[in-house]
Amino acid sequence: MQNVIINSYLQSKEAGVKAHTVKSNAKRAARKLADRIPGLTPAEPWEAEGGGWWPAVDAETAEAADAARAEAYVRAEPVVALPKPAPVAPTKPKPTDLPAKPKPLAGADLMSAVRAIPPTRSSAEEIEARRAERRARVEEEKATGKRDRFGNKVDPEKVARGPSRAAIIVALVSRPGGALVDDILTATGWQRHTLRGYIAGTLRKRGHDIRSVKGKPARYMMGAA
């Protein structure tokens, strides 16, 4: 197959030939020539030495190349294109080239592999060491106020809010002579029926023996007869 450098066939060779400044124009000129002359195929334009692009076509036969030269100015002698290498099909690796797949374990080999796995269960000594470490950490947090005397974590927000209403009520009724109902209502901000239900229900379930003392004014005492 011959490759011929041509200028646009619309220009005669006497008119003074110039390369196309735009590559797409050179491609368009080659397509127009290939449409007119059988046996020509548009090719990639060739870059001119002084700048620009020469249109190019591939000629399947010598007759097609001669027809192209008759239609357009030939900048250089026809160049015989090198044959394109035949496409090489990708070769699959041979089975011998592939790494051997490990065979699945079974039977005695499988049991041996399982026994070789290090145990993940902690020993009695490790468990006791973690417990001792936790006890030491809890005692340290008790000393710093992060836990109460029972080991429960202390909520900083609750500490900032002050004692709870239950602690206020227990402290008031634990005084000698107990506390007047009006004093408890003022300290807690509750209504009379709320206070009565809280003492009879919640506080007594918690083990506080709070009893009402009849009389005027009414009062509550811790363990009153």
PyMOL CGO cylinders between C-alpha atoms (Angstrom):
from pymol import cmd
from pymol.cgo import CYLINDER

trace = [
    CYLINDER, 0.00, 0.00, 0.00, 1.43, 3.39, -1.00, 0.3, 1, 1, 1, 1, 1, 1,
    CYLINDER, 1.43, 3.39, -1.00, 1.12, 6.56, 1.04, 0.3, 1, 1, 1, 1, 1, 1,
    CYLINDER, 1.12, 6.56, 1.04, 0.99, 9.77, -1.00, 0.3, 1, 1, 1, 1, 1, 1,
    CYLINDER, 0.99, 9.77, -1.00, 1.38, 13.28, 0.40, 0.3, 1, 1, 1, 1, 1, 1,
    CYLINDER, 1.38, 13.28, 0.40, -1.12, 15.47, -1.41, 0.3, 1, 1, 1, 1, 1, 1,
    CYLINDER, -1.12, 15.47, -1.41, -2.50, 18.96, -1.26, 0.3, 1, 1, 1, 1, 1, 1,
    CYLINDER, -2.50, 18.96, -1.26, -6.15, 19.69, -1.67, 0.3, 1, 1, 1, 1, 1, 1,
    CYLINDER, -6.15, 19.69, -1.67, -7.15, 18.53, -5.15, 0.3, 1, 1, 1, 1, 1, 1,
    CYLINDER, -7.15, 18.53, -5.15, -9.12, 21.77, -5.53, 0.3, 1, 1, 1, 1, 1, 1,
    CYLINDER, -9.12, 21.77, -5.53, -5.78, 23.54, -5.99, 0.3, 1, 1, 1, 1, 1, 1,
    CYLINDER, -5.78, 23.54, -5.99, -3.77, 23.07, -9.16, 0.3, 1, 1, 1, 1, 1, 1,
    CYLINDER, -3.77, 23.07, -9.16, -0.05, 22.45, -9.04, 0.3, 1, 1, 1, 1, 1, 1,
    CYLINDER, -0.05, 22.45, -9.04, 0.58, 25.67, -10.92, 0.3, 1, 1, 1, 1, 1, 1,
    CYLINDER, 0.58, 25.67, -10.92, -1.22, 27.79, -8.31, 0.3, 1, 1, 1, 1, 1, 1,
    CYLINDER, -1.22, 27.79, -8.31, 1.48, 27.46, -5.68, 0.3, 1, 1, 1, 1, 1, 1,
    CYLINDER, 1.48, 27.46, -5.68, 0.63, 24.85, -3.09, 0.3, 1, 1, 1, 1, 1, 1,
    CYLINDER, 0.63, 24.85, -3.09, 0.52, 25.56, 0.68, 0.3, 1, 1, 1, 1, 1, 1,
    CYLINDER, 0.52, 25.56, 0.68, -0.08, 23.21, 3.55, 0.3, 1, 1, 1, 1, 1, 1,
    CYLINDER, -0.08, 23.21, 3.55, -3.28, 23.48, 5.58, 0.3, 1, 1, 1, 1, 1, 1,
    CYLINDER, -3.28, 23.48, 5.58, -2.85, 25.42, 8.82, 0.3, 1, 1, 1, 1, 1, 1,
    CYLINDER, -2.85, 25.42, 8.82, -5.57, 23.39, 10.50, 0.3, 1, 1, 1, 1, 1, 1,
    CYLINDER, -5.57, 23.39, 10.50, -5.17, 19.64, 10.73, 0.3, 1, 1, 1, 1, 1, 1,
    CYLINDER, -5.17, 19.64, 10.73, -8.89, 18.98, 10.41, 0.3, 1, 1, 1, 1, 1, 1,
    CYLINDER, -8.89, 18.98, 10.41, -8.92, 20.81, 7.06, 0.3, 1, 1, 1, 1, 1, 1,
    CYLINDER, -8.92, 20.81, 7.06, -6.19, 18.49, 5.79, 0.3, 1, 1, 1, 1, 1, 1,
    CYLINDER, -6.19, 18.49, 5.79, -8.25, 15.49, 6.91, 0.3, 1, 1, 1, 1, 1, 1,
    CYLINDER, -8.25, 15.49, 6.91, -11.30, 16.89, 5.14, 0.3, 1, 1, 1, 1, 1, 1,
    CYLINDER, -11.30, 16.89, 5.14, -9.36, 17.34, 1.90, 0.3, 1, 1, 1, 1, 1, 1,
    CYLINDER, -9.36, 17.34, 1.90, -8.16, 13.73, 2.06, 0.3, 1, 1, 1, 1, 1, 1,
    CYLINDER, -8.16, 13.73, 2.06, -11.72, 12.49, 2.60, 0.3, 1, 1, 1, 1, 1, 1,
    CYLINDER, -11.72, 12.49, 2.60, -13.00, 14.42, -0.40, 0.3, 1, 1, 1, 1, 1, 1,
    CYLINDER, -13.00, 14.42, -0.40, -10.32, 12.92, -2.62, 0.3, 1, 1, 1, 1, 1, 1,
    CYLINDER, -10.32, 12.92, -2.62, -10.99, 9.40, -1.28, 0.3, 1, 1, 1, 1, 1, 1,
    CYLINDER, -10.99, 9.40, -1.28, -14.69, 9.84, -2.04, 0.3, 1, 1, 1, 1, 1, 1,
    CYLINDER, -14.69, 9.84, -2.04, -13.89, 10.66, -5.67, 0.3, 1, 1, 1, 1, 1, 1,
    CYLINDER, -13.89, 10.66, -5.67, -11.23, 8.06, -6.41, 0.3, 1, 1, 1, 1, 1, 1,
    CYLINDER, -11.23, 8.06, -6.41, -11.82, 4.38, -5.68, 0.3, 1, 1, 1, 1, 1, 1,
    CYLINDER, -11.82, 4.38, -5.68, -8.99, 2.62, -3.90, 0.3, 1, 1, 1, 1, 1, 1,
    CYLINDER, -8.99, 2.62, -3.90, -8.01, 5.60, -1.71, 0.3, 1, 1, 1, 1, 1, 1,
    CYLINDER, -8.01, 5.60, -1.71, -8.45, 5.72, 2.05, 0.3, 1, 1, 1, 1, 1, 1,
    CYLINDER, -8.45, 5.72, 2.05, -7.94, 8.90, 4.13, 0.3, 1, 1, 1, 1, 1, 1,
    CYLINDER, -7.94, 8.90, 4.13, -4.81, 8.70, 6.26, 0.3, 1, 1, 1, 1, 1, 1,
    CYLINDER, -4.81, 8.70, 6.26, -3.39, 10.77, 9.10, 0.3, 1, 1, 1, 1, 1, 1,
    CYLINDER, -3.39, 10.77, 9.10, -2.11, 14.13, 7.73, 0.3, 1, 1, 1, 1, 1, 1,
    CYLINDER, -2.11, 14.13, 7.73, 1.64, 14.68, 7.56, 0.3, 1, 1, 1, 1, 1, 1,
    CYLINDER, 1.64, 14.68, 7.56, 3.16, 17.61, 9.38, 0.3, 1, 1, 1, 1, 1, 1,
    CYLINDER, 3.16, 17.61, 9.38, 4.80, 20.12, 7.02, 0.3, 1, 1, 1, 1, 1, 1,
    CYLINDER, 4.80, 20.12, 7.02, 8.33, 21.36, 7.72, 0.3, 1, 1, 1, 1, 1, 1,
    CYLINDER, 8.33, 21.36, 7.72, 7.37, 25.03, 7.70, 0.3, 1, 1, 1, 1, 1, 1,
    CYLINDER, 7.37, 25.03, 7.70, 4.26, 24.46, 9.75, 0.3, 1, 1, 1, 1, 1, 1,
    CYLINDER, 4.26, 24.46, 9.75, 0.82, 23.19, 8.83, 0.3, 1, 1, 1, 1, 1, 1,
    CYLINDER, 0.82, 23.19, 8.83, -0.43, 19.84, 7.60, 0.3, 1, 1, 1, 1, 1, 1,
    CYLINDER, -0.43, 19.84, 7.60, -0.37, 17.98, 4.28, 0.3, 1, 1, 1, 1, 1, 1,
    CYLINDER, -0.37, 17.98, 4.28, -3.40, 15.77, 3.55, 0.3, 1, 1, 1, 1, 1, 1,
    CYLINDER, -3.40, 15.77, 3.55, -2.53, 12.11, 3.04, 0.3, 1, 1, 1, 1, 1, 1,
    CYLINDER, -2.53, 12.11, 3.04, -4.25, 9.05, 1.62, 0.3, 1, 1, 1, 1, 1, 1,
    CYLINDER, -4.25, 9.05, 1.62, -3.45, 5.35, 1.45, 0.3, 1, 1, 1, 1, 1, 1,
    CYLINDER, -3.45, 5.35, 1.45, -3.58, 3.90, -2.05, 0.3, 1, 1, 1, 1, 1, 1,
    CYLINDER, -3.58, 3.90, -2.05, -4.45, 0.24, -2.30, 0.3, 1, 1, 1, 1, 1, 1,
    CYLINDER, -4.45, 0.24, -2.30, -3.12, -0.05, -5.86, 0.3, 1, 1, 1, 1, 1, 1,
    CYLINDER, -3.12, -0.05, -5.86, -0.63, 1.71, -8.12, 0.3, 1, 1, 1, 1, 1, 1,
    CYLINDER, -0.63, 1.71, -8.12, -3.54, 2.90, -10.31, 0.3, 1, 1, 1, 1, 1, 1,
    CYLINDER, -3.54, 2.90, -10.31, -5.16, 4.59, -7.32, 0.3, 1, 1, 1, 1, 1, 1,
    CYLINDER, -5.16, 4.59, -7.32, -1.85, 6.27, -6.46, 0.3, 1, 1, 1, 1, 1, 1,
    CYLINDER, -1.85, 6.27, -6.46, -1.48, 7.53, -10.05, 0.3, 1, 1, 1, 1, 1, 1,
    CYLINDER, -1.48, 7.53, -10.05, -5.02, 8.87, -9.97, 0.3, 1, 1, 1, 1, 1, 1,
    CYLINDER, -5.02, 8.87, -9.97, -4.24, 10.72, -6.74, 0.3, 1, 1, 1, 1, 1, 1,
    CYLINDER, -4.24, 10.72, -6.74, -1.14, 12.28, -8.31, 0.3, 1, 1, 1, 1, 1, 1,
    CYLINDER, -1.14, 12.28, -8.31, -3.20, 13.36, -11.31, 0.3, 1, 1, 1, 1, 1, 1,
    CYLINDER, -3.20, 13.36, -11.31, -5.72, 15.07, -9.04, 0.3, 1, 1, 1, 1, 1, 1,
    CYLINDER, -5.72, 15.07, -9.04, -3.33, 16.77, -6.62, 0.3, 1, 1, 1, 1, 1, 1,
    CYLINDER, -3.33, 16.77, -6.62, 0.16, 18.16, -6.28, 0.3, 1, 1, 1, 1, 1, 1,
    CYLINDER, 0.16, 18.16, -6.28, 2.63, 15.56, -5.05, 0.3, 1, 1, 1, 1, 1, 1,
    CYLINDER, 2.63, 15.56, -5.05, 4.98, 17.07, -2.51, 0.3, 1, 1, 1, 1, 1, 1,
    CYLINDER, 4.98, 17.07, -2.51, 7.30, 14.07, -2.42, 0.3, 1, 1, 1, 1, 1, 1,
    CYLINDER, 7.30, 14.07, -2.42, 7.78, 10.76, -4.10, 0.3, 1, 1, 1, 1, 1, 1,
    CYLINDER, 7.78, 10.76, -4.10, 5.31, 8.05, -3.13, 0.3, 1, 1, 1, 1, 1, 1,
    CYLINDER, 5.31, 8.05, -3.13, 6.38, 6.24, -0.03, 0.3, 1, 1, 1, 1, 1, 1,
    CYLINDER, 6.38, 6.24, -0.03, 5.76, 2.56, 0.32, 0.3, 1, 1, 1, 1, 1, 1,
    CYLINDER, 5.76, 2.56, 0.32, 4.26, 2.07, 3.74, 0.3, 1, 1, 1, 1, 1, 1,
    CYLINDER, 4.26, 2.07, 3.74, 5.69, -0.65, 5.91, 0.3, 1, 1, 1, 1, 1, 1,
    CYLINDER, 5.69, -0.65, 5.91, 3.35, -3.57, 6.35, 0.3, 1, 1, 1, 1, 1, 1,
    CYLINDER, 3.35, -3.57, 6.35, 1.49, -3.48, 9.62, 0.3, 1, 1, 1, 1, 1, 1,
    CYLINDER, 1.49, -3.48, 9.62, 2.33, -6.34, 11.93, 0.3, 1, 1, 1, 1, 1, 1,
    CYLINDER, 2.33, -6.34, 11.93, -0.33, -8.95, 12.18, 0.3, 1, 1, 1, 1, 1, 1,
    CYLINDER, -0.33, -8.95, 12.18, -2.29, -8.73, 15.41, 0.3, 1, 1, 1, 1, 1, 1,
    CYLINDER, -2.29, -8.73, 15.41, -1.04, -11.18, 17.94, 0.3, 1, 1, 1, 1, 1, 1,
    CYLINDER, -1.04, -11.18, 17.94, -3.70, -12.93, 19.91, 0.3, 1, 1, 1, 1, 1, 1,
    CYLINDER, -3.70, -12.93, 19.91, -3.14, -12.74, 23.64, 0.3, 1, 1, 1, 1, 1, 1,
    CYLINDER, -3.14, -12.74, 23.64, -1.73, -15.97, 24.87, 0.3, 1, 1, 1, 1, 1, 1,
    CYLINDER, -1.73, -15.97, 24.87, -3.21, -17.58, 27.88, 0.3, 1, 1, 1, 1, 1, 1,
    CYLINDER, -3.21, -17.58, 27.88, -0.74, -18.69, 30.51, 0.3, 1, 1, 1, 1, 1, 1,
    CYLINDER, -0.74, -18.69, 30.51, -0.05, -22.34, 30.51, 0.3, 1, 1, 1, 1, 1, 1,
    CYLINDER, -0.05, -22.34, 30.51, -1.34, -24.33, 33.44, 0.3, 1, 1, 1, 1, 1, 1,
    CYLINDER, -1.34, -24.33, 33.44, 2.26, -24.95, 34.44, 0.3, 1, 1, 1, 1, 1, 1,
    CYLINDER, 2.26, -24.95, 34.44, 2.89, -21.19, 34.71, 0.3, 1, 1, 1, 1, 1, 1,
    CYLINDER, 2.89, -21.19, 34.71, 0.09, -20.62, 37.20, 0.3, 1, 1, 1, 1, 1, 1,
    CYLINDER, 0.09, -20.62, 37.20, 0.79, -20.95, 40.91, 0.3, 1, 1, 1, 1, 1, 1,
    CYLINDER, 0.79, -20.95, 40.91, -0.49, -24.16, 42.33, 0.3, 1, 1, 1, 1, 1, 1,
    CYLINDER, -0.49, -24.16, 42.33, -3.66, -23.81, 44.35, 0.3, 1, 1, 1, 1, 1, 1,
    CYLINDER, -3.66, -23.81, 44.35, -3.36, -25.05, 47.91, 0.3, 1, 1, 1, 1, 1, 1,
    CYLINDER, -3.36, -25.05, 47.91, -5.30, -28.19, 48.54, 0.3, 1, 1, 1, 1, 1, 1,
    CYLINDER, -5.30, -28.19, 48.54, -8.05, -27.93, 51.14, 0.3, 1, 1, 1, 1, 1, 1,
    CYLINDER, -8.05, -27.93, 51.14, -7.23, -29.58, 54.43, 0.3, 1, 1, 1, 1, 1, 1,
    CYLINDER, -7.23, -29.58, 54.43, -9.28, -32.49, 55.58, 0.3, 1, 1, 1, 1, 1, 1,
    CYLINDER, -9.28, -32.49, 55.58, -9.23, -35.17, 58.18, 0.3, 1, 1, 1, 1, 1, 1,
    CYLINDER, -9.23, -35.17, 58.18, -6.15, -35.39, 60.39, 0.3, 1, 1, 1, 1, 1, 1,
    CYLINDER, -6.15, -35.39, 60.39, -4.44, -32.49, 58.61, 0.3, 1, 1, 1, 1, 1, 1,
    CYLINDER, -4.44, -32.49, 58.61, -7.39, -30.23, 59.37, 0.3, 1, 1, 1, 1, 1, 1,
    CYLINDER, -7.39, -30.23, 59.37, -7.44, -31.22, 63.04, 0.3, 1, 1, 1, 1, 1, 1,
    CYLINDER, -7.44, -31.22, 63.04, -3.70, -30.61, 63.30, 0.3, 1, 1, 1, 1, 1, 1,
    CYLINDER, -3.70, -30.61, 63.30, -4.09, -27.13, 61.81, 0.3, 1, 1, 1, 1, 1, 1,
    CYLINDER, -4.09, -27.13, 61.81, -6.91, -26.33, 64.25, 0.3, 1, 1, 1, 1, 1, 1,
    CYLINDER, -6.91, -26.33, 64.25, -4.84, -27.47, 67.22, 0.3, 1, 1, 1, 1, 1, 1,
    CYLINDER, -4.84, -27.47, 67.22, -1.97, -25.30, 66.04, 0.3, 1, 1, 1, 1, 1, 1,
    CYLINDER, -1.97, -25.30, 66.04, -4.09, -22.14, 66.31, 0.3, 1, 1, 1, 1, 1, 1,
    CYLINDER, -4.09, -22.14, 66.31, -3.12, -20.28, 69.49, 0.3, 1, 1, 1, 1, 1, 1,
    CYLINDER, -3.12, -20.28, 69.49, -5.90, -20.19, 72.09, 0.3, 1, 1, 1, 1, 1, 1,
    CYLINDER, -5.90, -20.19, 72.09, -7.87, -16.95, 72.32, 0.3, 1, 1, 1, 1, 1, 1,
    CYLINDER, -7.87, -16.95, 72.32, -9.51, -17.72, 75.67, 0.3, 1, 1, 1, 1, 1, 1,
    CYLINDER, -9.51, -17.72, 75.67, -7.92, -15.95, 78.60, 0.3, 1, 1, 1, 1, 1, 1,
    CYLINDER, -7.92, -15.95, 78.60, -6.41, -17.96, 81.36, 0.3, 1, 1, 1, 1, 1, 1,
    CYLINDER, -6.41, -17.96, 81.36, -7.54, -17.69, 84.99, 0.3, 1, 1, 1, 1, 1, 1,
    CYLINDER, -7.54, -17.69, 84.99, -4.45, -15.63, 85.82, 0.3, 1, 1, 1, 1, 1, 1,
    CYLINDER, -4.45, -15.63, 85.82, -5.15, -13.16, 83.00, 0.3, 1, 1, 1, 1, 1, 1,
    CYLINDER, -5.15, -13.16, 83.00, -8.78, -12.78, 84.09, 0.3, 1, 1, 1, 1, 1, 1,
    CYLINDER, -8.78, -12.78, 84.09, -7.77, -12.15, 87.70, 0.3, 1, 1, 1, 1, 1, 1,
    CYLINDER, -7.77, -12.15, 87.70, -5.15, -9.62, 86.59, 0.3, 1, 1, 1, 1, 1, 1,
    CYLINDER, -5.15, -9.62, 86.59, -7.78, -7.66, 84.63, 0.3, 1, 1, 1, 1, 1, 1,
    CYLINDER, -7.78, -7.66, 84.63, -10.15, -7.75, 87.61, 0.3, 1, 1, 1, 1, 1, 1,
    CYLINDER, -10.15, -7.75, 87.61, -7.44, -6.46, 89.94, 0.3, 1, 1, 1, 1, 1, 1,
    CYLINDER, -7.44, -6.46, 89.94, -6.63, -3.69, 87.49, 0.3, 1, 1, 1, 1, 1, 1,
    CYLINDER, -6.63, -3.69, 87.49, -10.29, -2.68, 87.32, 0.3, 1, 1, 1, 1, 1, 1,
    CYLINDER, -10.29, -2.68, 87.32, -10.64, -2.69, 91.14, 0.3, 1, 1, 1, 1, 1, 1,
    CYLINDER, -10.64, -2.69, 91.14, -7.61, -0.45, 91.44, 0.3, 1, 1, 1, 1, 1, 1,
    CYLINDER, -7.61, -0.45, 91.44, -9.00, 1.90, 88.80, 0.3, 1, 1, 1, 1, 1, 1,
    CYLINDER, -9.00, 1.90, 88.80, -12.39, 2.07, 90.58, 0.3, 1, 1, 1, 1, 1, 1,
    CYLINDER, -12.39, 2.07, 90.58, -10.73, 2.86, 93.93, 0.3, 1, 1, 1, 1, 1, 1,
    CYLINDER, -10.73, 2.86, 93.93, -8.69, 5.60, 92.27, 0.3, 1, 1, 1, 1, 1, 1,
    CYLINDER, -8.69, 5.60, 92.27, -11.84, 7.10, 90.72, 0.3, 1, 1, 1, 1, 1, 1,
    CYLINDER, -11.84, 7.10, 90.72, -13.56, 6.97, 94.11, 0.3, 1, 1, 1, 1, 1, 1,
    CYLINDER, -13.56, 6.97, 94.11, -10.70, 8.95, 95.60, 0.3, 1, 1, 1, 1, 1, 1,
    CYLINDER, -10.70, 8.95, 95.60, -10.92, 11.57, 92.86, 0.3, 1, 1, 1, 1, 1, 1,
    CYLINDER, -10.92, 11.57, 92.86, -14.72, 11.86, 93.09, 0.3, 1, 1, 1, 1, 1, 1,
    CYLINDER, -14.72, 11.86, 93.09, -15.46, 10.25, 89.73, 0.3, 1, 1, 1, 1, 1, 1,
    CYLINDER, -15.46, 10.25, 89.73, -17.33, 7.44, 91.53, 0.3, 1, 1, 1, 1, 1, 1,
    CYLINDER, -17.33, 7.44, 91.53, -19.44, 7.35, 94.66, 0.3, 1, 1, 1, 1, 1, 1,
    CYLINDER, -19.44, 7.35, 94.66, -18.76, 5.09, 97.62, 0.3, 1, 1, 1, 1, 1, 1,
    CYLINDER, -18.76, 5.09, 97.62, -20.73, 2.28, 95.97, 0.3, 1, 1, 1, 1, 1, 1,
    CYLINDER, -20.73, 2.28, 95.97, -18.55, 2.37, 92.86, 0.3, 1, 1, 1, 1, 1, 1,
    CYLINDER, -18.55, 2.37, 92.86, -21.13, 4.00, 90.61, 0.3, 1, 1, 1, 1, 1, 1,
    CYLINDER, -21.13, 4.00, 90.61, -19.92, 6.65, 88.20, 0.3, 1, 1, 1, 1, 1, 1,
    CYLINDER, -19.92, 6.65, 88.20, -20.79, 10.20, 89.18, 0.3, 1, 1, 1, 1, 1, 1,
    CYLINDER, -20.79, 10.20, 89.18, -22.57, 12.32, 86.59, 0.3, 1, 1, 1, 1, 1, 1,
    CYLINDER, -22.57, 12.32, 86.59, -20.91, 15.78, 86.57, 0.3, 1, 1, 1, 1, 1, 1,
    CYLINDER, -20.91, 15.78, 86.57, -24.15, 17.38, 85.41, 0.3, 1, 1, 1, 1, 1, 1,
    CYLINDER, -24.15, 17.38, 85.41, -26.05, 15.95, 88.35, 0.3, 1, 1, 1, 1, 1, 1,
    CYLINDER, -26.05, 15.95, 88.35, -23.35, 17.16, 90.71, 0.3, 1, 1, 1, 1, 1, 1,
    CYLINDER, -23.35, 17.16, 90.71, -23.59, 20.64, 89.22, 0.3, 1, 1, 1, 1, 1, 1,
    CYLINDER, -23.59, 20.64, 89.22, -27.36, 20.63, 89.70, 0.3, 1, 1, 1, 1, 1, 1,
    CYLINDER, -27.36, 20.63, 89.70, -26.97, 19.90, 93.40, 0.3, 1, 1, 1, 1, 1, 1,
    CYLINDER, -26.97, 19.90, 93.40, -28.68, 17.27, 95.57, 0.3, 1, 1, 1, 1, 1, 1,
    CYLINDER, -28.68, 17.27, 95.57, -31.74, 15.49, 94.25, 0.3, 1, 1, 1, 1, 1, 1,
    CYLINDER, -31.74, 15.49, 94.25, -35.22, 16.01, 95.65, 0.3, 1, 1, 1, 1, 1, 1,
    CYLINDER, -35.22, 16.01, 95.65, -35.05, 12.56, 97.25, 0.3, 1, 1, 1, 1, 1, 1,
    CYLINDER, -35.05, 12.56, 97.25, -31.86, 13.52, 99.09, 0.3, 1, 1, 1, 1, 1, 1,
    CYLINDER, -31.86, 13.52, 99.09, -33.44, 16.81, 100.20, 0.3, 1, 1, 1, 1, 1, 1,
    CYLINDER, -33.44, 16.81, 100.20, -36.53, 15.06, 101.57, 0.3, 1, 1, 1, 1, 1, 1,
    CYLINDER, -36.53, 15.06, 101.57, -34.52, 12.38, 103.38, 0.3, 1, 1, 1, 1, 1, 1,
    CYLINDER, -34.52, 12.38, 103.38, -32.24, 15.02, 104.92, 0.3, 1, 1, 1, 1, 1, 1,
    CYLINDER, -32.24, 15.02, 104.92, -35.20, 17.10, 106.14, 0.3, 1, 1, 1, 1, 1, 1,
    CYLINDER, -35.20, 17.10, 106.14, -37.20, 14.25, 107.67, 0.3, 1, 1, 1, 1, 1, 1,
    CYLINDER, -37.20, 14.25, 107.67, -34.07, 12.79, 109.31, 0.3, 1, 1, 1, 1, 1, 1,
    CYLINDER, -34.07, 12.79, 109.31, -33.65, 15.84, 111.55, 0.3, 1, 1, 1, 1, 1, 1,
    CYLINDER, -33.65, 15.84, 111.55, -34.80, 15.59, 115.15, 0.3, 1, 1, 1, 1, 1, 1,
    CYLINDER, -34.80, 15.59, 115.15, -38.50, 16.30, 115.16, 0.3, 1, 1, 1, 1, 1, 1,
    CYLINDER, -38.50, 16.30, 115.16, -38.76, 15.70, 111.39, 0.3, 1, 1, 1, 1, 1, 1,
    CYLINDER, -38.76, 15.70, 111.39, -39.85, 18.40, 108.95, 0.3, 1, 1, 1, 1, 1, 1,
    CYLINDER, -39.85, 18.40, 108.95, -43.04, 20.29, 108.32, 0.3, 1, 1, 1, 1, 1, 1,
    CYLINDER, -43.04, 20.29, 108.32, -44.87, 19.51, 105.11, 0.3, 1, 1, 1, 1, 1, 1,
    CYLINDER, -44.87, 19.51, 105.11, -44.73, 23.18, 104.12, 0.3, 1, 1, 1, 1, 1, 1,
    CYLINDER, -44.73, 23.18, 104.12, -40.95, 23.23, 104.57, 0.3, 1, 1, 1, 1, 1, 1,
    CYLINDER, -40.95, 23.23, 104.57, -40.56, 20.17, 102.33, 0.3, 1, 1, 1, 1, 1, 1,
    CYLINDER, -40.56, 20.17, 102.33, -42.86, 21.69, 99.70, 0.3, 1, 1, 1, 1, 1, 1,
    CYLINDER, -42.86, 21.69, 99.70, -40.81, 24.88, 99.71, 0.3, 1, 1, 1, 1, 1, 1,
    CYLINDER, -40.81, 24.88, 99.71, -37.50, 22.98, 99.39, 0.3, 1, 1, 1, 1, 1, 1,
    CYLINDER, -37.50, 22.98, 99.39, -38.68, 20.73, 96.55, 0.3, 1, 1, 1, 1, 1, 1,
    CYLINDER, -38.68, 20.73, 96.55, -41.07, 23.05, 94.72, 0.3, 1, 1, 1, 1, 1, 1,
    CYLINDER, -41.07, 23.05, 94.72, -43.68, 20.29, 94.55, 0.3, 1, 1, 1, 1, 1, 1,
    CYLINDER, -43.68, 20.29, 94.55, -47.40, 20.22, 95.19, 0.3, 1, 1, 1, 1, 1, 1,
    CYLINDER, -47.40, 20.22, 95.19, -48.79, 18.50, 98.31, 0.3, 1, 1, 1, 1, 1, 1,
    CYLINDER, -48.79, 18.50, 98.31, -50.23, 15.49, 96.43, 0.3, 1, 1, 1, 1, 1, 1,
    CYLINDER, -50.23, 15.49, 96.43, -46.94, 14.98, 94.55, 0.3, 1, 1, 1, 1, 1, 1,
    CYLINDER, -46.94, 14.98, 94.55, -44.95, 14.92, 97.77, 0.3, 1, 1, 1, 1, 1, 1,
    CYLINDER, -44.95, 14.92, 97.77, -47.41, 12.52, 99.42, 0.3, 1, 1, 1, 1, 1, 1,
    CYLINDER, -47.41, 12.52, 99.42, -47.27, 10.04, 96.53, 0.3, 1, 1, 1, 1, 1, 1,
    CYLINDER, -47.27, 10.04, 96.53, -43.44, 10.25, 96.23, 0.3, 1, 1, 1, 1, 1, 1,
    CYLINDER, -43.44, 10.25, 96.23, -42.91, 9.49, 99.92, 0.3, 1, 1, 1, 1, 1, 1,
    CYLINDER, -42.91, 9.49, 99.92, -45.51, 6.71, 100.05, 0.3, 1, 1, 1, 1, 1, 1,
    CYLINDER, -45.51, 6.71, 100.05, -44.30, 5.11, 96.85, 0.3, 1, 1, 1, 1, 1, 1,
    CYLINDER, -44.30, 5.11, 96.85, -40.73, 5.79, 95.72, 0.3, 1, 1, 1, 1, 1, 1,
    CYLINDER, -40.73, 5.79, 95.72, -38.95, 6.53, 98.99, 0.3, 1, 1, 1, 1, 1, 1,
    CYLINDER, -38.95, 6.53, 98.99, -40.59, 3.71, 100.95, 0.3, 1, 1, 1, 1, 1, 1,
    CYLINDER, -40.59, 3.71, 100.95, -39.72, 1.24, 98.16, 0.3, 1, 1, 1, 1, 1, 1,
    CYLINDER, -39.72, 1.24, 98.16, -36.12, 2.38, 98.53, 0.3, 1, 1, 1, 1, 1, 1,
    CYLINDER, -36.12, 2.38, 98.53, -36.23, 1.38, 102.20, 0.3, 1, 1, 1, 1, 1, 1,
    CYLINDER, -36.23, 1.38, 102.20, -36.81, 4.78, 103.83, 0.3, 1, 1, 1, 1, 1, 1,
    CYLINDER, -36.81, 4.78, 103.83, -39.19, 4.42, 106.79, 0.3, 1, 1, 1, 1, 1, 1,
    CYLINDER, -39.19, 4.42, 106.79, -40.82, 7.84, 106.50, 0.3, 1, 1, 1, 1, 1, 1,
    CYLINDER, -40.82, 7.84, 106.50, -44.08, 8.28, 108.33, 0.3, 1, 1, 1, 1, 1, 1,
    CYLINDER, -44.08, 8.28, 108.33, -46.59, 11.04, 108.63, 0.3, 1, 1, 1, 1, 1, 1,
    CYLINDER, -46.59, 11.04, 108.63, -47.14, 12.60, 112.08, 0.3, 1, 1, 1, 1, 1, 1,
    CYLINDER, -47.14, 12.60, 112.08, -50.70, 13.71, 112.71, 0.3, 1, 1, 1, 1, 1, 1,
    CYLINDER, -50.70, 13.71, 112.71, -51.33, 17.12, 114.07, 0.3, 1, 1, 1, 1, 1, 1,
    CYLINDER, -51.33, 17.12, 114.07, -51.29, 20.71, 113.00, 0.3, 1, 1, 1, 1, 1, 1,
    CYLINDER, -51.29, 20.71, 113.00, -49.19, 21.57, 111.24, 0.3, 1, 1, 1, 1, 1, 1,
    CYLINDER, -49.19, 21.57, 111.24, -48.58, 18.19, 109.56, 0.3, 1, 1, 1, 1, 1, 1,
    CYLINDER, -48.58, 18.19, 109.56, -45.07, 16.85, 109.44, 0.3, 1, 1, 1, 1, 1, 1,
    CYLINDER, -45.07, 16.85, 109.44, -43.02, 13.86, 108.32, 0.3, 1, 1, 1, 1, 1, 1,
    CYLINDER, -43.02, 13.86, 108.32, -40.43, 12.04, 110.41, 0.3, 1, 1, 1, 1, 1, 1,
    CYLINDER, -40.43, 12.04, 110.41, -38.00, 9.20, 109.81, 0.3, 1, 1, 1, 1, 1, 1,
    CYLINDER, -38.00, 9.20, 109.81, -39.23, 6.09, 111.68, 0.3, 1, 1, 1, 1, 1, 1,
    CYLINDER, -39.23, 6.09, 111.68, -41.93, 7.95, 113.64, 0.3, 1, 1, 1, 1, 1, 1,
    CYLINDER, -41.93, 7.95, 113.64, -44.46, 5.88, 115.52, 0.3, 1, 1, 1, 1, 1, 1,
]
cmd.load_cgo(trace, "trace")
